[in-house]
Structures are given as structure tokens and as C-alpha cells.
């Protein structure tokens, strides 16, 4: 993994937190600029997203909230913990290209201060299991060598027994995890794809082989892991491409220590198409026909999605018959036709995943 931080911007108020000091010690030779809050307020990032600037922010928005899901589709019911926004990688399909209109890698340095509030809420709801992820608006581990969030968050999870934290990444930046003494209820998760799609569309991200080697090391260190095939991309040789990745998973990974594997075909809001065409001239991810889904996002036709999910399930089941496979943001109809069963609704899928937690971590929720 090769991430370059060329500049640090410290917004007004960010100097008040210990995390800023931690980061600056690790970037002591990087130029620093202090600015007023939200300066510049907006910028055209359709071409340049300024991925070499780290912006330290005293964030005043929501740190903890349920995943909003999407109308008409089944959601897994997890919660989002915001550590920052934007990502150092340049994946052609990334929703963050259109979701935020602010540039640079943004780190919320007041996170640790706000964790007390989050922890209080979790303790008030101690009978409920919370599956929490930090990879919704950024890569969970790409900047961990700078932020040390893994140490902070694993310690936080250890103090709240009704929490499972999933750290989702496209990197092999895992050394920070190994410096923590906590392993319980920490899921280290990798976004996966075919080697061809990863090489052509996931610019700057760690290779599939290196991700799997990192996953193997995490298992050896006592971590439970997971994988997310999202987005699945339809291309000429997609079956052989994804089968090769499945075979590599079998080669490197102890499948009995995998908590779940999700799948989701590419989907995007219409506004993203223009940005993809402008920023990624040689991409083929928009080839083929798309339809407008119930949530207003562009999706493959149902038969294509069903074919891809059925294929993935068939070959993953051959490796291990209980891998916690599930679909991300799909309808009960697609579940039934692809998997032969459906959780029926978001509560059903949440219960299914909670049972996976109970099985692998010996909890009782």
C-alpha cells in the first residue's frame, strides 16, 4: 500500500483534540495550513478530489446512526460510525465521487471525545446487539497508520459487550490491529472483486492477492474476517474472473473463521454517471443496459443480477456450506430466485447476521 499525504489542513477547533497531536507527530515533515471552519466551503471535485491532503476537522454532525437502507430492498440493519469522509483510492465506481462535494481526506479528530456519548447510548440499549461499521464513507484502515483509529475503536468495543465492529478495507494496512490486545467482536473485512476489475477499476487500492494475504495474517492473529463482493461487475469473462477470486479465497483463508460474505451488483445514482465518464475515460463499468430501481438507482436487469448471485452462491457453497452469504440491498424476489430463500425483510436479515455473531463469538443476542 502506497498512500501519499502531501499537505495537512487543520480546521478551526481541531487543535483542541488529542487526535490532532497524534496525527501531526506521524506527519511531522508534512506542510501544515490552518484555516477557518469549512474553508473552502465547496469545490468542483469532478476531476480532482485532492486525495493527498489530510484535513483535520472538529465534526459537528452525527457520529453514530443506523444505515438508512433503501426503499423496496432488504437492508442488513447495521449502524454507521463516522470517523471521516473520502478515501485515498480512486475506484471508478465509488459513490463518494458524487455523494460529497468537499475535497481532501477528512478526519474527524473529535471522534474519541464523542465516543462517550455513543457508548452511553449502547449501554442504555444493552439487550440489543449493534453491528457497527466505519467503512461507509471512507476506507476503515487506509489511514490507520496515521490516525491509530484501530487502537481507539478496539478498546471501545471491548468496553461494550453488545457491539460488533466491522472494519472494511481495500488495503493490507493491518499492523495497527496487531498492536491492539483486543480481538473479540472485531471483524476485519475486505472488499473483493475479480482480479481484472480490481486492476482496471480500483485505482490505488491494494491487489486482491495482497488483501487475501492480509486476511490470512489477521486470522492467524485471532481475528474473525469477512468479505464483500460489492460491486459485482458484469463483463465478458465475469464467470472465470470471479471464480478465480473464489479459488484464491479457498487457498488463503480458513473458511470456518469467516463470519459472512455479502454480494451486491453495481448500482449508482444517475448523477454519478457523468462524473465517472469525466474522471475515468477508459472504464467499462457503465457498459451494457441498466434500469432504474425502486430506489432511483441504476441497476442491472433482474435476470443478470440473479445469474451473478446464483453463480457466486453455487461456488462459494462448494467451499463451505455455511459462510453466512447474504445480498446487499436486494428485494425478496431476487433473494428467492438467487439463493432459494429470503429473510423477507430487514429485520429478518438482521436476525440472520446476529446469529452468525452468536455462533462465532459465543454471544447470546
WOQUI-V690179 format. One record per residue. N is the residue number from 1. SS is DSSP state (helix for helix, strand for strand, loop for the rest). Layout:
BEGIN
N	SS
N	SS
END
This chain:
BEGIN
1	loop
2	loop
3	loop
4	loop
5	loop
6	loop
7	strand
8	strand
9	strand
10	strand
11	strand
12	loop
13	loop
14	helix
15	helix
16	helix
17	loop
18	helix
19	helix
20	helix
21	helix
22	helix
23	helix
24	helix
25	helix
26	helix
27	loop
28	loop
29	loop
30	loop
31	strand
32	strand
33	strand
34	strand
35	strand
36	loop
37	loop
38	loop
39	loop
40	loop
41	loop
42	loop
43	loop
44	loop
45	loop
46	loop
47	loop
48	loop
49	loop
50	loop
51	loop
52	loop
53	strand
54	strand
55	strand
56	strand
57	strand
58	loop
59	loop
60	loop
61	loop
62	loop
63	loop
64	strand
65	strand
66	strand
67	loop
68	loop
69	loop
70	loop
71	loop
72	loop
73	loop
74	strand
75	loop
76	loop
77	loop
78	loop
79	strand
80	strand
81	strand
82	loop
83	loop
84	strand
85	strand
86	loop
87	loop
88	loop
89	loop
90	strand
91	strand
92	loop
93	loop
94	loop
95	loop
96	helix
97	helix
98	helix
99	helix
100	loop
101	loop
102	loop
103	loop
104	loop
105	strand
106	strand
107	strand
108	strand
109	loop
110	loop
111	helix
112	helix
113	helix
114	helix
115	helix
116	helix
117	helix
118	helix
119	helix
120	helix
121	helix
122	helix
123	helix
124	helix
125	loop
126	loop
127	loop
128	loop
129	loop
130	strand
131	strand
132	strand
133	strand
134	loop
135	loop
136	loop
137	loop
138	loop
139	loop
140	loop
141	loop
142	loop
143	loop
144	helix
145	helix
146	helix
147	helix
148	loop
149	helix
150	helix
151	helix
152	helix
153	helix
154	helix
155	helix
156	helix
157	helix
158	helix
159	loop
160	loop
161	loop
162	loop
163	strand
164	strand
165	strand
166	strand
167	strand
168	strand
169	strand
170	loop
171	loop
172	loop
173	loop
174	loop
175	helix
176	helix
177	helix
178	helix
179	loop
180	loop
181	loop
182	loop
183	loop
184	loop
185	loop
186	strand
187	strand
188	strand
189	strand
190	strand
191	strand
192	loop
193	loop
194	loop
195	helix
196	helix
197	helix
198	helix
199	helix
200	helix
201	helix
202	strand
203	strand
204	loop
205	loop
206	loop
207	loop
208	helix
209	helix
210	helix
211	helix
212	helix
213	helix
214	helix
215	helix
216	helix
217	helix
218	helix
219	helix
220	helix
221	loop
222	loop
223	loop
224	strand
225	strand
226	strand
227	strand
228	strand
229	strand
230	strand
231	strand
232	strand
233	loop
234	loop
235	loop
236	loop
237	loop
238	helix
239	helix
240	helix
241	helix
242	helix
243	helix
244	helix
245	helix
246	helix
247	helix
248	helix
249	helix
250	helix
251	helix
252	helix
253	loop
254	loop
255	helix
256	helix
257	helix
258	strand
259	strand
260	strand
261	strand
262	strand
263	strand
264	strand
265	strand
266	loop
267	strand
268	strand
269	strand
270	helix
271	helix
272	helix
273	helix
274	helix
275	helix
276	helix
277	helix
278	helix
279	helix
280	loop
281	loop
282	loop
283	loop
284	loop
285	loop
286	loop
287	loop
288	loop
289	loop
290	loop
291	strand
292	strand
293	loop
294	loop
295	loop
296	loop
297	strand
298	strand
299	strand
300	loop
301	loop
302	helix
303	helix
304	helix
305	helix
306	helix
307	helix
308	helix
309	helix
310	helix
311	helix
312	helix
313	helix
314	helix
315	helix
316	helix
317	helix
318	helix
319	helix
320	loop
321	loop
322	loop
323	loop
324	loop
325	strand
326	strand
327	strand
328	loop
329	loop
330	strand
331	loop
332	helix
333	helix
334	helix
335	helix
336	helix
337	helix
338	helix
339	helix
340	loop
341	loop
342	loop
343	loop
344	loop
345	loop
346	helix
347	helix
348	helix
349	helix
350	helix
351	helix
352	helix
353	helix
354	helix
355	helix
356	helix
357	helix
358	helix
359	helix
360	helix
361	helix
362	loop
363	loop
364	loop
365	loop
END
